[in-house]
Amino acid sequence: MTAIVEPAYWNARLAELIAEYEVPGASLAFLHEGEVHSFAAGVLNKDTGTPVSTDSLFQIGSVSKVWTATQLMLLAEQGRLTLDTPVVDLLPEFKVADAEVTKTVTVRHLLTHTSGIDGDLFLDTGRGDDCLEKYVAACAELTQNHPIGESFSYCNSGFVIAGRIIERLTGKSWDEALREQICEPLGLTHTWTLPEDVLRFSAATGHVEDGNPTPVWGLPRAMGPAGLICARASDVVAFGRAHLGTELLAAPGAMTAPQVRLPNPYTLAPEWGIGWILDEWAGHRVIMHAGNTIGQSAMLWVMPDTGTVICLLVNGGESGAIQRDLGRELFAALADVEMPELLGPPETPVDVDVAGHVGTYERVGCLSTVSVNDDGKLHLHIEVTGALADISPPMDWDLIPVDATTFVGRREGSPLWDSVVFYELADGSRYVHMGVRATPKTA
């Protein structure tokens, strides 16, 4: 075994990093030269002290969206739908508040987050197999946060609707269809969606900012297609590996063709495909997806031309920082590729007119207020609203200008900078783009 994949080194390194970033527990797996290597460190729950093993299941959050997109692409390859099929043709009962969007929104809009549907609706519609059906009925009240196709805004609801399409076309619950379409063909024995299945294994509990276990273990069942898969890291790597060839899809490249450029290209990447986030590092194409649930975070990176697949799962702490540090080190070691740095403050301070950015920006689940400090700099106050408000404390960032519309800020104690971009649509309406979401200026 080469030093690059030496288990003693990576186990020790993972333990060092979770201590540095106050992460209770982590599971790491990567594919190198055709072989999967798995590592674990820390505990599943700080209250119980149960150690993480390489077979432990973590919530992979929105990485689940790539699985849901893959399910729809499998159905598309069977001729059951196309990306440009209107949703209402597949779900005649579907509607949102805008009648024109109801008629024209397509599967492609859902899978590329370009529908404009204001879709951070975390709604508990019960534990029955009809939970997605009930959720889609509740979408009738969802308004637009931007006109259809005019921008990009991350939309959880769009993927729940996509999951309901899968149910309609397969005649099975989304959970059953996932097992039949993906888990069983790939031999994934440690990938599950329902708590009663997850509890048969050693399962991670999330931890909140104070380091304590979360008061709620997981999201409602209806959010499954958007972010409810639980898996061990090696199973997630096996799923990523399948997208390097034709184990699942006859034409996996259809999912990684660029579909839309993001108004804020600095948060994760500049482009989005079908489900996948798309980037390029030093001439190497990278497809990836991140996931965050209640106190748990996941990251899946795939570099097709080097055959490198990496998955890191954690249950609290500075998740973004450990992902960056470990990812940087792994890609250097496994593929001799340097991960680009995140956008940060410019070396030379920039003077810009900030008056036009001041105001209130609001969408479902989030209220942001932009004001000016005594020193003339922008300040951002973010409040989570709705179902997750009780477990998501407000955040305050001082914003540092990079140029007239691009700023960076970070919450107190965080080692990472987040990017904030102010922009206008063709009709002159003003938006702020952060956290891969477009939020309209309302006052």
C-alpha positions in Angstrom: 0.0 0.0 0.0 1.4 3.4 -1.0 2.0 6.1 1.6 -0.7 8.2 -0.1 -3.4 5.9 1.2 -1.7 4.8 4.4 -4.6 4.1 6.9 -2.6 5.2 10.0 -1.9 8.6 8.5 -5.4 9.4 7.4 -7.0 8.1 10.6 -4.6 10.2 12.6 -5.1 13.3 10.4 -8.9 12.9 10.6 -8.6 12.8 14.4 -6.4 15.9 14.4 -8.8 17.9 12.3 -12.0 17.0 14.2 -10.2 18.2 17.4 -9.1 21.4 15.7 -12.5 22.2 14.3 -14.5 20.9 17.3 -16.3 18.3 15.2 -17.7 15.5 17.4 -17.3 12.7 14.8 -16.4 12.2 11.1 -16.4 9.5 8.5 -14.2 9.7 5.4 -13.9 7.6 2.3 -12.1 8.1 -1.0 -11.6 6.3 -4.2 -8.0 6.1 -5.4 -6.6 4.0 -8.3 -9.8 2.0 -8.3 -9.9 1.1 -4.6 -12.1 2.6 -1.8 -10.4 3.5 1.5 -12.5 4.3 4.6 -11.6 6.1 7.9 -13.4 7.2 11.0 -12.8 9.3 14.1 -14.7 10.8 17.1 -18.1 9.9 18.4 -21.6 9.6 17.0 -23.2 11.4 19.9 -21.3 13.4 22.6 -23.9 12.3 25.2 -23.3 8.6 24.6 -19.7 8.6 23.6 -20.3 5.9 21.0 -17.4 5.9 18.6 -17.8 6.4 14.9 -16.9 3.4 12.7 -16.5 3.3 8.9 -19.9 1.6 8.8 -21.7 4.4 10.7 -24.5 6.2 8.9 -24.6 10.0 8.7 -27.2 12.2 7.2 -25.9 13.3 3.8 -28.4 16.2 3.5 -28.7 17.8 0.1 -26.2 15.4 -1.5 -29.5 13.4 -1.7 -30.5 15.8 -4.5 -28.0 14.2 -6.9 -29.5 10.8 -6.1 -33.0 12.1 -6.9 -31.8 13.8 -10.1 -30.2 10.5 -11.1 -33.5 8.6 -10.5 -35.3 11.0 -12.9 -32.5 10.7 -15.5 -32.8 6.9 -15.3 -36.5 7.4 -16.1 -35.7 9.8 -18.9 -33.4 7.2 -20.4 -36.4 4.8 -20.4 -38.4 7.4 -22.3 -40.8 8.1 -19.4 -40.1 11.9 -19.5 -37.8 14.5 -20.8 -36.0 17.3 -19.0 -38.3 19.7 -20.8 -41.5 18.0 -19.9 -43.8 20.4 -18.0 -44.3 19.2 -14.4 -48.1 19.5 -14.8 -48.0 16.9 -17.6 -46.6 14.4 -15.1 -48.5 15.6 -12.0 -51.8 17.1 -13.2 -52.7 18.1 -9.7 -49.5 20.2 -9.3 -49.8 24.0 -8.9 -48.1 26.9 -7.3 -49.4 30.4 -6.7 -48.4 31.7 -10.1 -50.7 30.2 -12.7 -48.2 30.7 -15.6 -45.4 29.0 -13.6 -47.8 26.2 -12.9 -48.3 25.6 -16.6 -44.7 26.1 -17.8 -42.3 24.9 -15.1 -40.4 21.9 -16.3 -38.4 19.1 -14.8 -35.2 20.9 -15.9 -36.2 24.0 -14.0 -36.6 21.8 -10.9 -33.3 20.0 -11.2 -31.3 23.2 -12.0 -32.9 25.4 -9.3 -34.2 27.9 -12.0 -37.9 27.6 -11.4 -38.0 30.7 -9.2 -40.3 28.9 -6.8 -39.7 30.2 -3.2 -39.0 26.8 -2.0 -37.4 26.5 1.5 -40.7 25.0 2.7 -39.8 22.5 5.5 -43.2 21.1 6.1 -44.2 18.0 8.1 -46.9 16.1 6.2 -46.7 13.0 8.3 -44.9 9.7 8.2 -47.2 7.9 5.7 -46.3 6.9 2.2 -48.5 9.8 1.1 -46.3 12.4 2.6 -44.9 13.7 -0.8 -48.4 13.8 -2.2 -49.5 16.0 0.7 -46.4 18.2 0.4 -47.0 18.8 -3.3 -50.6 19.8 -2.5 -49.2 22.4 0.0 -47.0 23.9 -2.8 -50.1 25.5 -4.2 -49.4 28.5 -1.9 -45.7 28.9 -2.9 -44.9 32.2 -4.6 -42.0 33.2 -6.8 -38.8 34.7 -5.5 -37.7 35.4 -9.1 -39.4 35.0 -12.5 -39.1 31.5 -13.9 -35.7 30.9 -15.7 -34.5 34.4 -14.9 -32.0 33.5 -12.1 -30.8 30.7 -9.9 -32.1 30.1 -6.4 -31.6 26.9 -4.5 -35.1 25.3 -4.1 -35.7 22.4 -1.7 -39.3 22.2 -2.7 -38.4 21.6 -6.3 -36.7 18.4 -5.4 -39.6 17.2 -3.3 -41.8 17.8 -6.3 -39.3 15.9 -8.4 -39.5 13.0 -5.9 -43.3 13.0 -6.3 -42.8 12.7 -10.1 -40.7 9.6 -9.4 -43.4 8.1 -7.3 -46.0 8.8 -10.0 -43.9 7.2 -12.8 -42.7 4.2 -10.7 -45.9 3.5 -8.7 -43.7 3.2 -5.6 -42.8 5.5 -2.7 -39.7 7.6 -3.3 -37.9 5.6 -0.6 -38.8 2.3 -2.4 -37.9 3.6 -5.8 -34.5 4.8 -4.5 -33.7 1.3 -3.3 -34.8 -0.3 -6.6 -33.2 2.3 -8.9 -29.9 3.0 -7.2 -29.2 1.2 -3.9 -29.7 -2.4 -5.0 -28.0 -2.1 -8.4 -24.9 -0.6 -6.7 -25.0 -3.0 -3.8 -25.4 -0.2 -1.2 -26.1 -2.0 2.1 -25.6 1.0 4.3 -27.8 3.6 2.6 -31.3 4.2 4.1 -33.9 6.9 4.3 -36.3 6.0 7.1 -35.3 6.3 10.8 -36.5 2.8 11.6 -34.0 1.5 9.1 -31.2 3.8 10.0 -31.5 2.8 13.7 -30.5 -0.8 12.8 -27.0 0.6 12.3 -24.8 2.9 14.3 -26.2 6.3 13.4 -24.8 9.8 13.9 -26.6 12.5 15.8 -26.1 16.1 14.8 -24.7 18.8 17.2 -25.6 22.4 17.3 -23.3 25.4 17.8 -23.0 25.0 21.5 -21.6 21.5 20.9 -24.7 19.7 22.3 -26.7 17.1 20.4 -29.6 18.6 18.4 -33.0 18.6 20.0 -34.5 17.1 16.8 -32.7 14.2 15.0 -33.9 14.7 11.5 -36.1 16.5 9.0 -39.7 15.5 8.2 -40.1 12.5 5.9 -41.5 14.7 3.1 -38.1 16.3 2.7 -36.6 12.9 1.6 -35.9 13.6 -2.1 -34.3 17.0 -1.1 -32.1 15.7 1.7 -33.0 12.7 3.9 -30.6 10.0 2.8 -28.5 8.5 5.5 -25.4 6.5 4.4 -21.9 5.5 5.3 -19.1 7.4 3.5 -18.1 4.5 1.3 -21.6 4.0 0.0 -21.6 7.7 -1.1 -18.3 7.2 -2.8 -19.7 4.1 -4.6 -22.5 6.4 -5.8 -20.0 9.0 -7.0 -18.0 6.3 -8.7 -21.0 5.1 -10.6 -21.1 8.6 -12.3 -17.6 8.0 -13.7 -19.0 5.3 -16.0 -22.2 3.6 -17.0 -23.0 1.5 -13.9 -26.3 3.5 -13.5 -26.8 5.8 -16.5 -26.1 5.0 -20.1 -25.1 8.7 -20.6 -24.0 10.1 -17.2 -22.5 13.1 -19.0 -26.0 14.5 -19.5 -26.1 15.4 -15.8 -22.7 17.2 -15.8 -23.3 19.4 -18.9 -23.5 23.1 -17.6 -27.1 24.3 -17.4 -26.9 27.7 -15.6 -24.3 30.2 -14.3 -24.8 31.4 -10.8 -25.1 35.1 -9.9 -22.7 34.4 -7.0 -20.0 32.1 -8.4 -17.9 32.2 -5.2 -19.9 30.3 -2.6 -19.6 26.8 -4.1 -18.9 27.0 -7.8 -19.8 29.1 -10.9 -22.1 26.6 -12.7 -24.8 24.0 -12.0 -25.7 20.9 -14.0 -28.5 18.4 -13.5 -28.3 18.0 -9.8 -24.5 18.4 -9.8 -22.5 21.5 -8.9 -19.8 22.1 -11.5 -16.4 23.6 -11.2 -12.9 23.4 -12.7 -9.7 23.3 -10.7 -6.4 23.8 -12.6 -7.9 22.4 -15.8 -9.6 19.5 -14.1 -13.4 19.3 -14.2 -15.0 18.7 -10.7 -18.5 17.7 -10.0 -19.7 17.9 -6.4 -22.5 18.5 -4.0 -22.7 19.6 -0.3 -25.3 18.8 2.2 -26.4 20.2 5.6 -29.2 19.0 7.8 -29.8 19.6 11.5 -26.3 19.6 12.9 -24.8 17.3 10.2 -22.9 18.1 7.1 -21.7 16.1 4.0 -19.5 16.8 1.1 -19.0 14.7 -2.1 -16.4 15.6 -4.7 -15.8 13.7 -8.0 -12.9 14.5 -10.3 -13.7 12.4 -13.4 -10.3 12.6 -15.3 -8.3 11.4 -12.3 -10.9 8.9 -11.1 -10.9 10.6 -7.7 -14.0 10.4 -5.5 -14.0 11.8 -1.9 -16.8 11.9 0.7 -16.6 13.5 4.1 -19.4 13.2 6.6 -19.4 15.1 10.0 -21.9 15.7 12.8 -21.2 19.2 14.0 -18.5 21.8 14.6 -16.8 23.9 11.9 -18.0 21.6 9.1 -17.1 24.0 6.2 -13.5 24.5 7.6 -12.8 20.8 8.0 -14.2 20.1 4.5 -11.8 22.7 3.0 -8.7 21.7 4.9 -9.2 17.9 4.4 -10.3 18.3 0.8 -7.3 20.5 0.0 -4.9 17.9 1.4 -6.6 14.9 -0.2 -6.7 16.4 -3.7 -3.1 17.4 -3.4 -2.1 13.9 -2.3 -4.4 11.8 -4.5 -4.6 13.8 -7.7 -1.8 16.4 -7.4 -4.4 19.1 -7.9 -4.6 22.3 -5.9 -8.1 23.2 -4.6 -8.8 26.9 -5.2 -9.1 29.3 -2.3 -12.4 30.8 -1.3 -12.9 34.5 -2.1 -11.7 36.7 0.8 -11.1 40.4 1.5 -9.0 42.1 -1.1 -5.4 42.9 -0.2 -6.0 46.6 -0.8 -9.3 48.0 0.7 -11.9 48.9 -1.9 -14.1 52.0 -1.5 -17.6 51.6 -3.0 -21.0 53.3 -2.7 -23.1 50.9 -0.5 -26.3 53.0 -0.2 -28.2 51.1 -2.9 -27.7 47.8 -1.1 -29.3 48.9 2.1 -32.7 47.4 2.8 -34.7 44.4 3.7 -34.4 41.1 1.7 -36.9 38.3 2.3 -37.8 34.8 1.1 -39.4 31.8 2.6 -37.4 30.8 5.6 -35.1 33.8 5.7 -35.2 37.5 6.5 -32.0 39.5 5.9 -31.5 43.2 6.8 -28.7 45.2 5.3 -27.7 48.4 7.1 -24.7 50.7 7.3 -22.4 50.8 10.4 -21.1 54.0 12.0 -17.9 53.5 10.0 -19.9 53.5 6.7 -19.5 49.8 6.1 -22.4 47.3 5.3 -23.7 45.1 8.1 -25.8 42.0 7.4 -28.3 40.6 9.9 -29.8 37.2 9.0 -32.8 35.6 10.7 -34.0 32.1 9.9 -37.8 32.1 9.9 -40.4 29.3 9.8 -40.0 25.7 10.9 -36.2 25.9 11.5 -36.2 29.2 13.4 -36.0 27.6 16.9 -32.8 25.7 16.2 -31.1 28.4 14.0 -29.8 31.4 15.9 -29.5 34.8 14.0 -26.3 35.7 12.4 -24.5 39.1 12.0 -21.8 39.8 9.5 -19.8 42.9 8.7 -19.4 43.0 5.0 -16.1 43.9 3.3 -16.3 45.0 -0.3 -14.5 43.2 -3.0 -16.0 45.3 -5.8 -19.2 47.4 -6.1 -21.5 44.4 -5.9 -19.5 41.7 -4.3 -18.8 41.5 -0.6 -17.4 38.9 1.9 -18.3 38.4 5.5 -18.2 35.7 8.2 -19.9 34.9 11.4 -18.1 35.4 14.6 -15.6 32.6 15.2 -15.7 31.2 11.7 -12.4 30.7 9.9 -14.2 30.9 6.5 -15.4 33.8 4.5 -18.8 33.7 2.8 -19.6 35.7 -0.3 -22.5 38.0 -0.9 -23.4 39.4 -4.3 -26.0 42.2 -5.0 -27.5 42.2 -8.4 -30.4 43.2 -10.6 -32.6 41.3 -13.0 -33.5 42.6 -16.4 -36.7 44.2 -15.1 -34.6 46.2 -12.5 -35.7 44.2 -9.4 -32.9 44.0 -6.9 -31.6 40.9 -5.2 -28.9 39.6 -2.9 -27.4 36.2 -3.6 -25.8 34.3 -0.8 -25.9 30.7 0.4 -26.8 29.8 -3.3 -30.1 31.5 -2.9 -31.6 34.6 -4.5 -33.4 36.8 -2.1 -35.4 39.7 -3.4 -35.2 43.2 -1.9 -38.6 43.9 -0.4 -38.1 47.2 1.4 
